[in-house]
Amino acid sequence: MYCDNCGCELGENVRKCPVCGKEFPLIEPEVDDSTTVLTSEPDVDEDDDSTTVLTGGTQGMPQMMQQPQGNPVPPQQPQMGMPQPQIMPQEGADIMIKKKGEKKGMSKGAKAALIAIPVAIVIAIGVFAFIFVPKFRKYNEANDLMDQGKVEEAVTLYKDLGKFKDSYTKANGDAYYEYAEGLEKEGKNLEAAEYYKKSGNSRKAAENYSKSSDGDEESFSSDDAFDKAYQCYYNAGMDQMNAASYDAAIDAFNNAGSYKDASDKVIECTYKKAEALITAKKYDDAISILSTIEEYSDSQTLLAKCYYNKASELLDSGKYDDAYDMYMKSEFDDYKNKASECTYKKAEQYYKNKDYENAIKSYDKVDKDYKDCVAEKDKCYQHLEPRHTRTRNTRSQLITMRR
């Protein structure tokens, strides 16, 4: 080996030139763009004591440098533009030059891997398709049912899917809640309230049985859903009250629980319903309703008016006893005179039916401020006197005949 800087001969395993000081570190064989250096089993001629170095370049054949026994011969100085000699890793090893483009043979293991990997991928895809494709189809079907408003059918499918994607939360309240939100935006408060309530019950059941969704963060709690239901019931009650649908309004306000002034709205709707019944001359129904809210506003006055009006109806239909009772309950306006009128007309009815004794009793009940009934009673007595006379004569005749 010689120093490529000053040409000094180098000893075995020398890593630094003793003349110029250039260092020669241990260098692994390098492969340039055109050649590959491989080591092989030694194939050295026993008669040849020299070391052979093969160098390859992009042009021409490798040059051979020999070191004869005896005096050293300085190596040829490298020329500009010519490829530099390769430094071999260690002495005594043959170097084989592999030209670019030549391919190394593939092992049996590599060939088996190339076959097994695609097969495994195909099997994995098949298993994935077998398990998950039906789930994706069912999940999409459930979503389509939601869009069509078929919520109950969609929830059934979500339950069948278990914990696939967000099916668990949808089956346990989310689907109902989502549908209720859409109804609320459309102003369908009563329907929205019903689905919010379903959502709350569904979520509550899941909470009670501790069926968590594997750490999935829930968008709302059962209490949130119930609060939304009460709010929508209240809004629905207002809608119905404004539309004069008082029964529906009362039901909605009752379902709203303690939300805002829902209980007060129930009483207000009851009062308004009674007013509507009075206008429709349904006094019995109005009386029944007003009797439950006598302390509200002027309910007592309205109730008295109902009694009075109902009594007037009875008076006109000839039901004098019932009319008299209603007038006395009403204590409204001129109820005393009206009650006396009922009694007077009752007495007249007795008189027409020739029931003079009951007629006299009825005339006696008539308030003198309404009418003095002396003349009417005299007529009754006049009709009764001949009858009493005939009765007395008949008895005398019978006694005489017996004697």
C-alpha positions in Angstrom: 0.0 0.0 0.0 1.3 3.5 -0.8 0.3 6.9 0.3 -1.7 8.6 -2.5 -0.4 12.0 -1.3 3.5 11.5 -1.2 3.9 8.0 -2.6 5.5 6.7 0.6 5.2 2.9 1.2 2.9 2.0 4.0 3.2 -0.9 6.4 0.5 -3.4 7.3 -2.5 -1.8 9.1 -0.9 1.6 9.0 -3.6 4.3 9.3 -1.3 7.4 9.0 1.6 8.2 6.5 4.9 8.6 8.4 6.2 11.2 5.8 3.3 13.6 5.1 1.0 12.7 8.0 -2.1 11.9 6.0 -4.5 9.7 7.8 -6.1 6.6 6.3 -9.2 5.6 8.4 -10.7 2.2 8.0 -13.1 2.6 5.1 -15.9 0.2 4.2 -16.0 -0.7 0.5 -18.0 1.9 -1.4 -20.1 1.4 -4.4 -20.3 4.1 -7.0 -23.1 4.6 -9.5 -21.7 2.1 -11.9 -20.3 -0.7 -9.7 -21.1 -2.8 -6.7 -18.2 -4.3 -4.5 -18.8 -7.7 -3.0 -16.4 -9.9 -1.1 -16.2 -13.6 -1.8 -14.2 -16.7 -0.8 -10.5 -16.2 -1.5 -9.3 -17.5 -4.8 -5.5 -16.7 -4.7 -2.7 -18.3 -6.7 -0.3 -19.9 -4.2 2.8 -18.9 -6.3 1.7 -15.3 -6.4 3.0 -13.3 -3.4 1.7 -10.0 -4.6 -1.5 -8.3 -3.6 -3.8 -7.4 -6.5 -6.1 -4.4 -6.4 -8.8 -4.1 -9.0 -10.2 -0.7 -9.7 -13.2 -0.1 -11.9 -14.3 3.1 -13.5 -16.8 4.3 -16.0 -14.3 3.9 -18.8 -12.0 1.0 -19.8 -10.8 -2.0 -18.0 -9.5 -2.2 -14.4 -5.8 -1.4 -14.0 -3.5 -3.7 -12.2 -0.7 -2.6 -9.7 1.8 -5.1 -8.5 4.3 -4.8 -5.7 7.3 -7.0 -6.4 9.7 -8.4 -3.8 12.7 -6.1 -3.3 12.9 -2.4 -3.9 9.7 -0.5 -3.7 8.4 1.0 -6.9 6.6 4.4 -6.5 3.0 4.2 -7.6 1.9 6.1 -10.5 0.6 9.6 -9.7 -3.2 10.0 -10.3 -4.1 11.9 -13.3 -6.8 14.6 -13.4 -10.1 13.3 -14.7 -9.2 9.6 -14.0 -11.0 7.5 -11.4 -9.2 7.1 -8.1 -8.3 3.7 -6.8 -10.5 2.1 -4.1 -9.0 1.4 -0.7 -9.7 -2.2 0.3 -11.0 -3.0 3.8 -8.3 -5.5 4.6 -5.4 -7.3 3.1 -5.7 -10.8 1.6 -9.4 -10.5 0.6 -10.4 -10.8 -3.0 -12.7 -8.2 -4.5 -15.4 -8.9 -6.9 -16.9 -6.2 -9.1 -20.7 -6.4 -9.7 -21.9 -4.3 -12.6 -24.9 -2.1 -12.2 -28.1 -3.7 -13.4 -27.3 -7.2 -12.2 -30.0 -8.4 -9.7 -29.5 -10.6 -6.7 -31.6 -13.7 -6.5 -34.8 -13.7 -4.1 -34.9 -16.1 -1.1 -37.7 -18.6 -0.6 -38.9 -16.7 2.5 -39.2 -13.5 0.6 -41.2 -15.2 -2.1 -43.5 -16.7 0.5 -44.0 -13.3 2.2 -44.9 -11.8 -1.1 -47.7 -14.4 -1.5 -48.9 -14.4 2.1 -49.2 -10.7 2.6 -51.7 -10.1 -0.2 -53.7 -13.1 0.8 -53.9 -11.8 4.4 -55.0 -8.4 3.2 -57.8 -10.0 1.0 -59.0 -12.1 4.0 -59.0 -9.0 6.3 -61.0 -7.0 3.8 -63.5 -9.9 3.4 -64.0 -10.2 7.2 -64.4 -6.4 7.5 -67.0 -6.4 4.7 -68.8 -9.4 6.2 -69.1 -7.8 9.7 -69.4 -4.1 9.1 -71.1 -3.6 5.7 -74.5 -4.8 7.0 -74.1 -2.5 10.0 -73.4 0.5 7.8 -76.4 -0.3 5.7 -78.7 -0.7 8.8 -77.2 2.5 10.2 -77.9 4.4 7.0 -81.4 2.9 6.9 -82.1 4.2 10.4 -81.0 7.7 9.4 -83.3 7.6 6.4 -86.2 6.7 8.6 -85.4 9.6 10.9 -85.5 11.9 7.9 -89.0 10.5 7.0 -90.2 11.1 10.6 -90.5 7.4 11.4 -88.7 7.8 14.7 -89.9 4.7 16.4 -88.7 2.5 13.6 -85.4 4.2 13.5 -84.9 3.8 17.2 -85.5 0.1 16.9 -82.7 -0.2 14.3 -80.4 1.9 16.4 -81.0 -0.5 19.3 -80.2 -3.5 17.1 -76.9 -2.0 16.1 -75.7 -1.8 19.7 -72.7 0.4 20.1 -71.9 0.8 16.4 -70.8 4.4 15.8 -73.3 6.6 17.8 -76.2 4.1 17.7 -76.2 3.6 21.4 -76.8 7.2 22.3 -79.3 7.6 19.5 -81.2 4.6 20.8 -81.2 6.0 24.3 -82.7 9.4 23.8 -80.6 11.2 21.1 -82.9 10.2 18.3 -86.1 11.5 20.1 -84.3 14.6 21.2 -83.1 15.4 17.7 -86.6 14.9 16.3 -88.1 17.1 19.0 -85.7 19.9 18.2 -86.9 19.9 14.6 -90.6 19.9 15.7 -89.9 22.8 18.1 -88.3 24.9 15.3 -91.5 24.3 13.2 -93.6 25.6 16.0 -95.2 22.2 16.8 -94.7 22.6 20.5 -97.1 20.0 21.7 -95.6 17.3 19.5 -92.1 18.4 20.4 -92.9 18.2 24.1 -94.1 14.6 23.7 -90.8 13.6 22.0 -88.7 15.5 24.5 -90.5 13.6 27.2 -89.8 10.3 25.4 -86.1 11.3 25.2 -85.9 12.1 28.9 -87.5 8.7 29.8 -85.2 6.8 27.5 -82.1 8.6 28.8 -83.3 8.2 32.4 -83.6 4.4 32.0 -80.1 4.2 30.6 -78.8 6.3 33.5 -80.6 4.1 36.1 -79.2 0.9 34.8 -75.7 2.4 34.4 -75.5 1.6 30.7 -72.7 3.9 29.8 -71.7 4.6 26.2 -68.0 3.6 26.6 -66.9 7.1 27.6 -68.8 8.9 24.8 -69.7 12.3 25.9 -73.4 12.7 26.1 -74.9 15.8 24.6 -77.7 16.1 27.3 -79.0 14.5 30.5 -82.5 13.2 31.3 -83.1 16.4 33.3 -82.3 18.5 30.3 -84.8 16.6 28.2 -87.5 16.9 30.8 -86.9 20.7 31.1 -87.3 21.1 27.4 -90.5 19.0 27.5 -92.0 21.3 30.2 -91.0 24.4 28.2 -92.7 23.1 25.1 -95.8 22.0 27.0 -96.0 25.6 28.4 -95.6 27.1 24.9 -98.2 24.7 23.5 -100.6 25.8 26.3 -100.2 29.4 25.3 -100.9 28.5 21.6 -104.0 26.6 22.5 -105.3 29.3 24.9 -104.8 32.0 22.2 -106.8 29.7 19.9 -109.6 29.4 22.5 -109.0 25.7 22.7 -109.2 25.8 26.5 -109.4 22.1 27.2 -106.2 21.4 25.3 -104.6 24.4 26.9 -105.5 23.2 30.4 -104.0 19.8 29.6 -100.8 21.3 28.2 -100.3 23.6 31.2 -100.9 20.7 33.6 -98.2 18.8 31.8 -95.8 21.8 32.1 -95.6 21.2 35.9 -94.0 24.0 37.8 -92.6 25.7 34.7 -93.1 29.4 35.0 -96.7 30.2 36.0 -98.2 27.1 34.5 -100.5 26.5 37.5 -101.9 30.0 37.2 -102.5 29.6 33.5 -104.6 26.5 34.3 -107.0 28.6 36.4 -107.1 31.4 33.8 -108.0 28.9 31.1 -110.7 27.4 33.3 -112.2 30.9 33.8 -112.1 31.6 30.1 -113.7 28.3 29.3 -116.5 29.2 31.7 -117.0 32.5 30.0 -117.3 30.7 26.7 -119.8 28.3 28.1 -122.0 31.1 29.4 -121.9 32.8 26.0 -123.1 29.4 24.6 -125.8 29.3 27.3 -124.4 26.0 28.6 -125.0 27.1 32.2 -124.8 23.7 33.9 -121.2 23.2 32.5 -120.2 26.7 33.4 -121.5 26.3 36.9 -119.6 23.0 37.3 -116.4 24.7 36.3 -116.8 27.9 38.2 -117.5 26.0 41.4 -113.8 24.8 41.3 -112.3 28.3 41.0 -114.6 30.5 43.2 -111.7 32.4 44.6 -110.3 33.5 41.2 -111.1 37.0 40.0 -114.9 37.6 39.8 -115.7 33.9 39.6 -118.3 34.2 42.3 -120.1 36.9 40.4 -120.0 34.9 37.3 -121.3 31.9 39.1 -124.2 33.8 40.5 -125.0 35.1 37.0 -125.0 31.5 35.8 -127.5 30.5 38.5 -129.7 33.4 37.6 -129.7 32.7 33.9 -130.3 29.0 34.4 -133.2 29.8 36.7 -134.7 32.1 34.0 -134.5 29.2 31.6 -136.3 26.9 34.0 -138.9 29.5 34.7 -139.6 29.9 31.0 -140.0 26.1 30.6 -142.5 25.9 33.5 -140.2 24.2 36.0 -141.1 26.6 38.8 -139.7 24.7 41.7 -136.3 24.2 40.1 -136.3 27.8 39.0 -137.2 29.0 42.5 -134.2 27.1 43.9 -131.8 28.5 41.3 -132.9 32.1 41.9 -132.4 31.7 45.6 -128.8 30.3 45.0 -127.9 33.1 42.7 -128.6 36.0 45.0 -128.1 38.0 41.8 -129.9 41.1 40.7 -133.7 40.9 41.4 -133.5 37.2 42.4 -136.2 37.6 45.2 -138.8 39.0 42.9 -138.0 36.2 40.4 -138.3 33.6 43.1 -141.7 35.0 44.1 -142.7 35.0 40.4 -141.9 31.3 40.3 -144.1 30.7 43.4 -146.9 32.8 41.9 -146.9 30.9 38.6 -146.8 27.6 40.5 -150.0 28.7 42.4 -151.6 29.7 39.1 -150.8 26.2 37.8 -152.5 24.7 40.8 -155.5 26.9 40.3 -155.9 25.9 36.7 -155.7 22.2 37.7 -158.4 23.0 40.3 -156.1 22.1 43.1 -157.2 25.0 45.1 -155.8 24.0 48.4 -152.2 23.8 47.0 -152.8 27.0 45.1 -153.7 28.8 48.4 -150.5 27.4 50.0 -148.4 28.7 47.1 -150.1 32.1 47.2 -149.2 32.3 50.8 -145.5 31.9 49.9 -145.4 34.8 47.5 -143.6 37.9 48.8 -146.1 40.7 49.4 -143.6 43.1 47.8 -143.9 41.2 44.6 -147.8 41.0 44.6 -150.7 40.9 46.9 -152.4 37.6 46.4 -155.5 38.1 48.5 -157.8 38.2 45.5 -156.3 35.0 44.1 -156.7 33.2 47.4 -160.4 34.4 47.7 -161.1 32.8 44.3 -159.7 29.6 45.6 -161.8 29.7 48.7 -164.9 30.4 46.7 -164.3 27.2 44.7 -163.7 25.3 47.9 -166.8 26.5 49.8 -169.6 24.7 47.8 -167.5 21.5 47.9 -167.4 21.7 51.7 -171.2 22.4 51.8 -172.0 19.4 49.7 -169.7 17.3 51.8 -171.6 18.4 55.0 -175.1 17.7 53.5 -174.1 14.2 52.3 -173.0 13.3 55.7 -176.3 14.5 57.3 -178.3 12.4 54.8 -176.4 9.3 55.6 -176.9 9.8 59.3 -180.6 10.2 58.9 -181.0 7.1 56.7 -179.2 5.0 59.3 -181.5 6.2 62.0 
